[in-house]
Amino acid sequence: MVHITGESGEWLQPLDKASDIEVPGPLGSTWVHIEGNRVHIQSSPCPNQTCVAAGDVYALNQWVACLPNTVFVRIEGEENSGDGLDAAVY
């Protein structure tokens, strides 16, 4: 699930269902886009656009935020059974 919090409330959306969510904040609307089991901040009225440049998050407990507009997006759910890779060295 994608857990989105903003100044005006909270949203829970499935990660596997495409959607666009408008999150009002003190600077204006931040748009969160979910598609293909990934989520990212598509646009925001913040001056530095770091949240947009952060790109997609897709794994449990990953997050992206627009601090100036008080929007926080996090992937939540249950832990994997342990069959996934949690670290890699090159």
C-alpha positions in Angstrom: 0.0 0.0 0.0 1.0 3.6 -0.6 0.5 5.8 2.5 0.3 9.5 1.6 0.1 12.2 4.2 -0.4 15.9 3.7 -1.6 18.9 5.5 -5.2 18.1 4.6 -5.3 14.4 5.4 -4.1 10.9 4.6 -4.6 8.6 1.7 -4.1 4.8 1.4 -3.8 3.5 -2.2 -2.9 0.1 -3.5 0.6 0.0 -5.2 -0.6 -2.3 -7.9 -3.4 0.0 -9.2 -2.6 3.0 -11.4 -3.8 6.3 -10.0 -3.0 10.0 -9.6 -3.6 11.7 -6.3 -3.8 15.4 -5.7 -2.5 16.3 -2.2 -3.2 19.9 -1.2 -0.5 21.6 0.8 0.4 25.1 2.0 2.1 25.9 -1.4 -0.6 24.4 -3.6 -1.2 20.9 -5.0 1.4 18.1 -5.1 0.5 15.3 -7.5 1.5 11.7 -6.7 1.5 9.1 -9.5 1.2 5.4 -8.9 1.8 2.9 -11.8 3.5 -0.4 -12.4 4.0 -1.1 -8.6 6.0 2.2 -8.3 5.1 5.6 -6.9 6.6 9.0 -7.4 5.8 12.7 -7.0 4.9 13.8 -10.4 4.7 17.6 -9.8 4.8 19.9 -6.8 4.8 23.7 -6.3 7.9 23.7 -4.2 10.8 25.9 -5.3 13.6 23.3 -5.5 11.8 20.3 -7.0 14.0 17.7 -5.1 10.9 15.6 -4.5 10.2 15.3 -8.3 13.8 14.6 -9.1 13.9 11.8 -6.4 12.1 9.5 -8.9 10.2 6.2 -8.2 10.0 4.3 -4.9 8.9 0.7 -5.1 10.1 -1.3 -2.1 8.7 -1.7 1.4 9.5 1.3 3.7 10.9 3.4 0.9 9.7 7.0 0.9 9.8 10.3 -0.9 8.7 13.7 0.5 8.0 17.2 -0.4 9.0 19.0 2.8 8.1 22.5 1.7 4.6 21.4 0.9 4.3 18.9 3.8 3.7 15.8 1.7 5.1 12.4 2.7 4.7 9.3 0.5 5.7 5.9 1.9 5.3 2.3 0.8 3.8 0.2 3.6 3.0 -3.5 4.0 4.2 -6.7 5.5 7.8 -7.9 5.4 8.8 -10.2 2.6 9.4 -13.9 3.4 13.2 -13.3 3.2 13.7 -14.4 -0.3 14.5 -10.9 -1.6 17.9 -9.2 -1.9 18.5 -6.7 0.9 22.0 -5.6 0.1 24.5 -5.9 -2.8 28.2 -5.2 -3.3 29.8 -4.4 -6.6 
